[in-house]
Amino acid sequence: MHLADILALRPVPAAGLLMALTRRCPLTCAHCSTNSLLTSEEHPAEWFARFARTIEREDRPEVIMLTGGEPMLRPRLVADIAATAPTMVLTGGFFAPRVPAALAGVAHVSVSLDVHHQREVPQAKVFRLVHALAGRGTAVSFHVTGAGPDDPYLARTIDTVRREFADRVPMLVGRVRAAGRAQAWAPAEERAPADGHRPCTMAAWPAVSPDGTVTACCNQDVIDHRPVPGHLRLGHVATDDWRSVRTRCLTSPVLQAIRTGGPQWAAGRSDGGYCGTCRTLGTTAERPRPAAAFLEQQVVRAQVGAGPEGFIRRYGEARFAELVMLGRETHAV
Ligand code: SF4
């Protein structure tokens, strides 16, 4: 499953499921957005495995994206989840260059590459890992992060990866966000336009937090703070099943409104910032929605039409958006 095919699904409600299997991580990267350490929180694997077992073939997500912390600290859980639906693992690659057996059934492996990770896992080891995975037929990509589009590290690393892998391995290029351990030093950034009347694609895929709570978005503030606002809480992996989580995601009027026109459009006011306004919404949007489903479909269609590059232009480093397409022509879907 090529990176571009996964990102093409990102605007489609409930087409994917994000699962943070643990907050623990053996690496201590200075920019870690989840503030992960080996001693961080971790909850029973059975909660996550139970939820994965509720996924039925006929209404399974088209992709499950496993994150953390470091998801590969729970290899058995990764293998169990990968047996239920096509699965992507986002990893820091602490095990490089060895390929863990748990990755055998995984559809896509994306490895982090940035100046902070490279201090923990040398680039040469990461490259050997990605060569080994690609050699076994696993789809691979890099998640490259820098300080901004002009960061010389990005230009240098992108050039190195393109040469090393002959333009066959795609890259998702992003920026260090002011979250987790980077909160104290990374610049805060307003991602939404001033009027805020743009759909929030982040409300499309349910996201499982390390504590098992299922939220309607993967915004780090929502993942980290409790209680979760009612309209953003979809359930818990210890007690709910995929079908009910998916139904709540698809049919909640307020989530439909956020996905259609953004939280400020849904609220009919624009004084609290983009996500700030979202967190104050009730379980029903204030704006009337006489044709909510139809409107949402039009908006989703437009975003899907913009393709994976359109998604990166909005949520990643726009200058490097086309890198998500590398290797797409030669990739067997
Ligand atoms: S607007 Fe709401 S749904 Fe979208 S990222 Fe912000 S908090 Fe999440």
Boltz pocket constraint, residues with backbone or C-beta under 6 A from the ligand:
constraints:
  - pocket:
      binder: B
      contacts: [[A, 200], [A, 201], [A, 202], [A, 203], [A, 216], [A, 217], [A, 218], [A, 219], [A, 222], [A, 258], [A, 263], [A, 274], [A, 275], [A, 278], [A, 279]]
      max_distance: 6.0
